[in-house]
Amino acid sequence: MGHAGMAAAAVRYLRSAGSAGSPRTAQPVEPLPRPDLRAVADDERAPIDPAEFRRVLGNFATGVTVITAPAPPADPETTGATPSGFACQSFAALSLDPPLITFMVARTSTTWPRIARAGVFCVNVLGAHQGDLCRGFAVSGADKFAGVAHEPSPVSGAPRLAGATAWIDCTVHAVHPGGDHLIVVGRVNALGTPDTDTEAETGTGAGTGTEPLLFHRGHFGGFAPFTG
């Protein structure tokens, strides 16, 4: 039984238990107070060295994605405009209903304003063979899409990179401040993996078996299943 089935069974049990025996009068439930959301003041900041912060947090291994957005519509000011994209480790699933994902981007990013103007983006989950591709999207000031095979994602038209292990086509749902970063929430419109794409197109579901690209302590690596 999945999580949804177990939850439904628990609800049915609680309802039946409440109806057994003598009737009970439902008691009003007091709502929990809303938390205070505010920025951290300068005098409240812990004296943590930024280098130590990066060193310790670097022990948390992450997957690697490339966030892309389509080129702006052609007009005299955007002639020759290219799509936008940047490498991003801070990606995570956020909500199942509605389907939401999130990623974080530095306030100093020069790519984010272009993605924000587009209002849509595609998350490309990179495979273990795409370390060089990630490095290309981690730099600024160059044509990051030069020589990179891609096609439009089905809803937003944002670039879907060839060889990625998964893609998630999104609309910008909300943006929240988070210190020197922004917390971007995306509403998922479409998504897929090489195996589901192949299955949809050919009915085989063969897939590529590509393992994910991981980042740990400043280095790229791959994934090996635990066999112990």
C-alpha positions as CSV (number, residue, x, y, z in Angstrom):
1,M,0.0,0.0,0.0
2,G,1.4,3.4,-1.0
3,H,1.5,6.5,1.2
4,A,-1.8,7.8,-0.2
5,G,-3.5,4.5,0.5
6,M,-2.2,4.3,4.1
7,A,-3.4,7.9,4.7
8,A,-6.8,7.1,3.4
9,A,-7.0,4.0,5.5
10,A,-6.1,6.0,8.6
11,V,-8.8,8.5,7.9
12,R,-11.4,5.8,7.5
13,Y,-10.3,4.2,10.8
14,L,-10.4,7.4,12.7
15,R,-13.9,8.2,11.3
16,S,-15.2,4.7,12.3
17,A,-13.6,5.0,15.8
18,G,-15.3,8.3,16.3
19,S,-18.7,7.0,15.3
20,A,-18.6,3.9,17.4
21,G,-20.5,3.8,20.8
22,S,-22.1,6.9,22.1
23,P,-22.2,9.9,19.8
24,R,-19.5,12.5,20.6
25,T,-19.8,16.3,20.1
26,A,-17.1,17.6,17.8
27,Q,-14.8,20.1,19.5
28,P,-13.6,23.2,17.6
29,V,-10.0,23.0,16.6
30,E,-7.9,26.1,17.2
31,P,-5.7,27.0,14.2
32,L,-2.0,27.2,14.8
33,P,-0.6,30.7,14.8
34,R,1.1,31.9,11.6
35,P,4.8,32.1,12.0
36,D,6.5,35.5,11.9
37,L,8.4,35.8,8.6
38,R,11.0,38.5,8.5
39,A,14.6,39.2,7.4
40,V,17.5,38.6,9.7
41,A,18.9,41.8,11.1
42,D,22.6,42.6,10.9
43,D,23.0,42.3,14.6
44,E,21.4,38.9,14.7
45,R,23.8,37.2,12.3
46,A,25.9,34.4,13.7
47,P,29.7,35.0,13.5
48,I,30.2,32.2,10.9
49,D,33.1,32.4,8.5
50,P,31.8,32.1,4.9
51,A,34.7,29.7,4.0
52,E,33.8,27.4,6.9
53,F,30.2,27.6,5.9
54,R,31.0,26.4,2.4
55,R,33.4,23.7,3.7
56,V,30.9,22.2,6.0
57,L,27.9,22.4,3.7
58,G,30.0,21.0,0.9
59,N,29.8,17.6,2.7
60,F,26.2,17.4,1.5
61,A,26.2,15.7,-1.9
62,T,23.7,17.1,-4.5
63,G,22.5,16.4,-7.9
64,V,23.3,18.9,-10.7
65,T,20.8,20.6,-13.0
66,V,20.9,23.3,-15.7
67,I,18.0,25.7,-15.6
68,T,17.1,27.0,-19.1
69,A,14.7,29.6,-20.5
70,P,13.8,30.3,-24.2
71,A,15.2,33.2,-26.1
72,P,13.0,36.3,-26.0
73,P,10.7,37.0,-29.0
74,A,12.5,38.5,-32.0
75,D,12.4,42.3,-32.1
76,P,14.9,45.1,-33.0
77,E,16.3,45.1,-29.4
78,T,16.8,41.3,-29.2
79,T,18.0,40.5,-32.6
80,G,20.3,37.4,-32.4
81,A,19.2,36.7,-28.8
82,T,19.9,33.2,-27.5
83,P,18.3,31.1,-24.8
84,S,19.4,31.5,-21.2
85,G,20.7,28.9,-18.8
86,F,22.9,28.4,-15.7
87,A,24.1,25.4,-13.7
88,C,22.2,24.9,-10.4
89,Q,22.7,22.5,-7.5
90,S,20.1,23.9,-5.2
91,F,17.1,22.1,-6.8
92,A,14.4,20.1,-5.0
93,A,10.9,18.8,-5.3
94,L,8.5,21.0,-3.2
95,S,4.9,19.9,-3.5
96,L,2.9,17.0,-5.1
97,D,-0.5,18.8,-5.1
98,P,-0.1,21.2,-6.8
99,P,3.1,20.0,-8.5
100,L,5.8,22.4,-7.5
101,I,9.6,22.4,-7.5
102,T,12.1,24.9,-6.2
103,F,15.6,26.1,-6.8
104,M,17.8,28.9,-5.5
105,V,19.7,31.5,-7.5
106,A,22.2,34.2,-6.4
107,R,20.9,37.7,-6.4
108,T,24.0,38.6,-8.4
109,S,23.2,36.2,-11.2
110,T,23.1,37.9,-14.6
111,T,21.1,35.0,-16.1
112,W,18.2,35.0,-13.6
113,P,16.7,38.3,-14.8
114,R,16.4,36.9,-18.3
115,I,14.7,33.8,-17.0
116,A,12.4,35.9,-14.8
117,R,11.4,38.0,-17.8
118,A,10.6,34.8,-19.7
119,G,8.4,33.6,-16.8
120,V,9.1,30.0,-17.8
121,F,12.0,27.6,-17.5
122,C,13.1,24.0,-17.9
123,V,15.1,22.0,-15.3
124,N,17.5,19.7,-16.9
125,V,18.8,17.0,-14.5
126,L,22.3,16.2,-15.8
127,G,23.8,12.7,-16.2
128,A,27.2,11.5,-15.0
129,H,28.7,12.0,-18.5
130,Q,27.8,15.8,-18.6
131,G,30.4,17.3,-16.3
132,D,31.9,19.4,-19.1
133,L,28.4,20.6,-20.1
134,C,27.8,21.7,-16.5
135,R,31.1,23.6,-16.4
136,G,30.1,25.4,-19.6
137,F,26.8,26.6,-18.0
138,A,28.6,27.6,-14.8
139,V,30.5,30.4,-16.5
140,S,29.2,33.8,-17.5
141,G,29.7,36.0,-20.5
142,A,29.8,33.3,-23.2
143,D,27.3,31.6,-25.5
144,K,26.6,28.7,-23.3
145,F,24.5,26.9,-26.0
146,A,27.2,26.9,-28.6
147,G,27.5,23.3,-29.8
148,V,24.9,22.1,-27.2
149,A,22.2,19.9,-28.7
150,H,18.7,20.8,-27.4
151,E,15.1,21.0,-28.4
152,P,12.1,23.0,-27.1
153,S,10.3,21.6,-24.1
154,P,6.7,20.9,-24.9
155,V,4.9,23.7,-22.9
156,S,7.3,26.6,-22.3
157,G,9.7,26.1,-25.3
158,A,12.7,26.3,-22.9
159,P,15.7,24.3,-24.1
160,R,15.6,20.6,-23.2
161,L,19.2,19.5,-23.2
162,A,20.1,16.3,-25.0
163,G,21.4,13.5,-22.7
164,A,19.8,14.9,-19.5
165,T,18.5,12.2,-17.2
166,A,15.2,14.1,-16.6
167,W,13.5,17.3,-17.6
168,I,10.8,19.4,-15.8
169,D,9.0,22.1,-17.8
170,C,7.8,24.9,-15.5
171,T,6.2,28.3,-15.1
172,V,7.5,30.7,-12.5
173,H,5.0,30.3,-9.6
174,A,6.6,32.5,-6.9
175,V,9.9,34.1,-5.9
176,H,10.9,34.7,-2.3
177,P,13.9,36.4,-0.7
178,G,16.5,34.2,1.0
179,G,19.5,36.2,2.1
180,D,21.9,36.7,-0.8
181,H,19.8,34.3,-2.9
182,L,16.3,34.1,-4.3
183,I,14.1,31.1,-3.7
184,V,12.2,30.4,-7.0
185,V,9.1,28.2,-7.0
186,G,8.1,26.6,-10.3
187,R,4.7,25.1,-11.2
188,V,5.3,21.9,-13.2
189,N,3.5,21.8,-16.5
190,A,5.2,18.7,-18.1
191,L,8.1,16.4,-17.3
192,G,9.8,13.2,-18.4
193,T,12.9,11.0,-18.6
194,P,14.6,9.4,-21.6
195,D,12.8,6.1,-20.9
196,T,9.3,7.6,-20.7
197,D,10.1,9.8,-23.7
198,T,11.1,6.7,-25.7
199,E,8.1,4.8,-24.5
200,A,5.8,7.6,-25.6
201,E,7.4,7.8,-29.0
202,T,8.0,4.2,-29.8
203,G,6.1,2.1,-27.3
204,T,9.3,0.4,-26.1
205,G,10.4,2.3,-23.0
206,A,14.0,1.2,-23.7
207,G,15.6,4.2,-22.0
208,T,19.4,5.0,-21.7
209,G,20.2,3.9,-18.2
210,T,22.1,7.2,-17.6
211,E,23.3,7.7,-14.0
212,P,23.0,11.2,-12.4
213,L,25.8,13.7,-12.1
214,L,26.7,14.4,-8.4
215,F,28.6,17.2,-6.8
216,H,30.5,16.7,-3.5
217,R,33.2,18.7,-1.8
218,G,33.9,20.7,-5.0
219,H,34.1,17.8,-7.3
220,F,31.9,16.0,-9.8
221,G,31.2,12.3,-9.5
222,G,28.8,9.5,-10.3
223,F,26.5,7.2,-8.4
224,A,27.0,3.6,-7.5
225,P,24.1,1.6,-5.8
226,F,24.7,0.2,-2.4
227,T,25.1,-3.6,-2.5
228,G,26.0,-4.3,1.1
